[in-house]
């Protein structure tokens, strides 16, 4: 049972992700994208970073790596897949999840802690929270603004495919609490099946007691479901 943490040229949160997963008892392995998925892969994490320098668009070049074909096949067979930050951008560029992450409304790189409200607590990634719970996770991105046509976003809302929304500490979704201008303050979404998900905030950076918070542990626990 191995969670493959895929490393592309420019990934920089891969080791953080492995450390967080291993601290929770998972067997996690760094996998260079050119090597393909290990045969015993039972979960896949696309970590943060700046794959290929974010050339063309963030995540666009990594999404065309041959390993992403393997990831799509594994996802279709029911393997859990989680994309975080640059991994979320790669997930959208690979059509694992709908929409796209574009340049922040501020046109700046945003590096801060944010509050998130759990929108759907019935997915593997959120089942250890309650609906409406407010958690705190760090963000670090320049292209984190979630964009999708309004009618498609309404469908995602109705289908319960929004995982988290940016909010204030009281759980209120306000413009001030939205760090990047994401539509409907969306911070994370699922694919057609909820074992595939992407999110811009970093759960692995809030999963160790030594780092001061463990709000992200329940997200990573989704690999056990």
Residue pairs with C-beta under 8 A, 6 or more apart in sequence:
1 27
1 40
1 42
2 27
2 28
2 29
2 38
2 40
2 41
2 42
2 43
3 21
3 26
3 27
3 28
3 29
3 41
3 42
3 43
3 44
3 45
3 223
4 28
4 29
4 31
4 37
4 38
4 41
4 43
4 44
4 45
5 14
5 17
5 18
5 21
5 28
5 29
5 30
5 31
5 45
5 47
6 14
6 31
6 33
6 44
6 45
6 46
6 47
6 67
6 71
7 14
7 30
7 31
7 32
7 33
7 47
8 33
8 49
8 51
8 52
8 62
8 65
8 90
9 51
9 52
10 49
10 50
10 51
10 52
10 53
10 54
10 86
11 47
11 48
11 49
11 51
11 86
12 48
12 49
12 50
13 47
13 48
13 49
13 84
13 85
13 86
13 202
13 204
13 205
14 30
14 47
14 49
15 30
16 47
16 202
16 204
16 205
17 28
17 45
17 47
17 84
17 204
18 28
18 29
18 30
19 204
19 208
20 203
20 204
20 205
20 207
20 208
20 216
20 220
21 28
21 45
21 204
21 220
21 223
22 28
23 207
23 208
24 207
24 217
24 220
24 221
26 43
26 220
26 223
26 224
28 45
29 38
31 37
31 38
31 67
33 62
33 65
33 66
33 67
34 65
34 66
34 67
35 67
36 66
36 67
36 70
37 44
37 67
37 70
37 71
37 74
41 74
41 79
42 79
42 80
42 223
43 79
43 80
43 81
43 82
43 223
44 71
44 74
44 75
44 79
44 80
44 81
44 82
45 81
45 82
45 83
45 84
45 87
45 223
46 71
46 81
46 82
46 83
46 84
46 86
46 87
46 88
46 90
46 91
46 198
47 84
47 85
47 86
47 87
47 204
48 84
48 85
48 86
48 87
48 140
48 141
48 202
49 85
49 86
50 58
50 86
51 58
51 59
51 61
51 62
51 86
51 90
52 61
52 62
54 86
54 142
54 143
55 61
57 89
57 93
57 100
57 143
58 86
58 89
58 101
58 142
58 143
59 86
59 87
59 88
59 89
59 90
59 91
59 92
59 93
59 101
60 93
62 68
62 86
62 90
62 93
63 90
63 93
63 94
68 90
68 94
71 81
71 94
71 96
72 94
72 95
72 96
74 81
75 81
75 96
75 191
75 193
75 195
75 196
78 193
78 195
79 195
80 124
80 195
80 196
80 222
80 223
80 225
81 91
81 96
81 191
81 195
81 196
81 197
82 125
82 197
82 198
82 199
82 219
82 220
82 222
82 223
83 89
83 90
83 91
83 92
83 96
83 97
83 197
83 198
83 199
84 198
84 199
84 200
84 201
84 202
84 203
84 204
85 139
85 140
85 141
85 144
85 200
85 201
85 202
86 141
87 198
88 97
88 101
88 188
88 198
88 199
88 200
89 100
89 101
89 143
91 97
91 191
91 196
91 198
92 98
92 99
92 100
92 101
92 198
93 100
96 191
96 196
96 198
97 189
97 190
97 191
97 196
97 197
97 198
98 148
98 152
98 156
98 189
98 191
99 146
99 147
99 148
99 152
99 153
99 186
99 189
100 146
100 147
100 148
101 141
101 143
101 144
101 145
101 146
101 147
101 200
102 143
102 145
102 147
103 142
103 143
103 145
104 110
104 141
104 142
104 143
104 144
104 145
104 179
104 180
104 181
105 145
105 180
105 181
106 179
106 180
106 181
108 142
109 140
109 141
109 142
110 139
110 140
110 141
110 142
110 144
110 179
110 180
111 138
111 139
111 140
112 138
112 139
112 179
113 136
113 137
113 138
113 139
114 136
114 137
114 138
114 139
114 166
114 177
114 179
114 187
114 201
115 134
115 135
115 136
115 166
115 167
115 168
115 169
115 171
115 177
116 134
116 135
116 136
116 137
116 164
116 165
116 166
116 167
116 187
116 188
116 201
117 132
117 133
117 134
117 164
117 165
117 166
117 167
117 171
117 173
118 126
118 129
118 130
118 131
118 132
118 133
118 134
118 135
118 163
118 164
119 131
119 160
119 162
119 163
119 164
119 165
120 126
120 131
120 160
120 161
120 162
120 163
121 127
121 129
121 130
121 131
121 133
122 160
122 194
123 163
123 190
123 194
123 197
123 222
124 194
124 195
124 222
124 223
124 225
125 163
125 188
125 190
125 194
125 197
125 199
125 218
125 219
125 222
126 163
126 164
126 218
126 219
126 222
127 218
127 222
127 225
128 218
128 221
129 135
129 218
132 171
134 167
134 169
134 170
134 171
135 215
135 216
136 206
136 213
136 215
137 201
137 202
137 203
137 205
137 206
137 213
137 215
137 216
138 201
138 202
138 205
138 206
139 179
139 180
139 200
139 201
139 202
140 202
141 180
141 200
144 179
144 180
144 182
144 200
145 180
145 181
145 182
145 183
146 180
146 182
146 183
146 184
146 186
146 187
146 189
146 200
147 182
147 183
148 156
148 183
150 183
153 183
153 184
153 186
156 162
156 189
157 184
161 189
161 190
161 194
162 184
162 186
162 188
162 189
163 187
163 188
163 189
163 190
163 197
163 199
164 186
164 187
164 188
164 199
164 201
165 173
165 184
165 185
165 186
165 187
166 173
166 177
166 178
166 179
166 182
166 185
166 187
167 173
167 174
167 177
167 185
168 174
168 176
168 177
173 184
173 185
177 185
178 185
180 200
182 200
187 199
187 200
187 201
188 197
188 198
188 199
188 200
188 201
189 197
189 198
189 199
190 196
190 197
191 197
195 222
195 225
197 222
199 219
202 216
203 215
203 216
203 217
203 219
203 220
204 216
204 220
205 211
205 216
206 212
206 213
206 214
206 215
206 216
206 217
207 214
207 216
207 217
207 220
208 214
